[in-house]
Amino acid sequence: MKSDQTWTVAADEDGQRLDKYLAAPGRAASRSRAADAIARGRVFIDGTEVEAGSGARLVRPGEQVRLWMDRPGSAAKAPRPPARDGLEIIHEDADVVMVNKPAGLLSVPLDGDSAAPSVQAILWDRYRSHRSREPLVVHRIDKDTSGLVLFALHEAARAALVAQFAHRTPDRVYLALVNGHPMPAEGVWHDRLVWDESAFVQRRARDEDAEAKDAECAYRVVTTFEDASLIEVRLATGRQGQIRAQAQLHGHSLVGDRRYRPREGAPGYALRFPRQALHAQRLAFDHPADGRRVEYMAPMPADLREFLDKLRRQARQGR
């Protein structure tokens, strides 16, 4: 079964219960799976999410029924990888370690403050007794961004991985909750950015900015709410704070972002979230040991998942 499918109700299916319609072979394939999908917000009719408990609703000819099994934030609370030394390790071998970083923890220590809690500092403690292993940062994400961070465990692995990032071959996919509704619903953001040392932000470059760099990412809208949209962002370049800066420049700042904040009165301005709503969800790269393509995913964190659930409940109550 595909993870996202849409069917048009045929004339001879008129009056079927929705859960029975979805239970047909090639769809959910069972009544229980259909009911579970409805309860988890994975079923839409004519583009509108059906309410939990709507299994008895009757379908009508011409209606578009969508079953989106991997809708972000709709998964059951699956068993999580073990937390080791306070970190959720997604993958670990002799060459690399992949961590699902919680929001609020630095990826690496700040310059001049090696005592600040960070993923790298915790890994240093973890590998203290393994003289052959040394956690070396390959890339990083902001302190209040959650999700995947990759470390090499020796210099040869780090060099191979850094070269991949320099050549833009890893796939880096983020989920972001942004204010408003990007139009079109799928596209590419391309900007010239320059780092503003005084404001500690990326800003749009001027013609005279000699240190300006290209920033590019592709986005697509995953789902929409009254004043916000959940989007998937695939990075082509990896500038510091790039997604946050480009979202703001294109009129759709991240919900909760206090550095790259929206204009007062803009759609979604009143939404409150304790951090920028950004999660590094997926990372794929060629393994430095043998070149095979590997991919890792980090589940949506509880704070963002619960906030999306709240927005969905508000949307249902407003109908």
SULKA-V75142 format. One record per run of one state. SS is the DSSP state (H for helix, E for strand, C for the rest). FROM is the first residue (numbers start at 1). TO is the last residue. If there is no record, write none. Layout:
SS FROM TO
SS FROM TO
This chain:
C 1 3
E 4 8
C 9 10
H 11 13
C 14 16
E 17 17
H 18 22
C 23 30
H 31 39
C 40 42
E 43 45
C 46 47
E 48 49
C 50 57
E 58 58
C 59 63
E 64 68
C 69 82
E 83 84
C 85 86
E 87 92
C 93 95
E 96 101
C 102 105
E 106 106
C 107 109
E 110 110
C 111 112
E 113 113
C 114 117
E 118 118
H 119 126
C 127 135
E 136 137
C 138 145
E 146 152
C 153 154
H 155 166
C 167 170
E 171 179
C 180 185
E 186 196
C 197 200
E 201 204
C 205 212
E 213 224
C 225 227
E 228 235
C 236 241
H 242 249
C 250 253
E 254 254
C 255 277
E 278 286
C 287 292
E 293 297
C 298 301
H 302 318
C 319 319
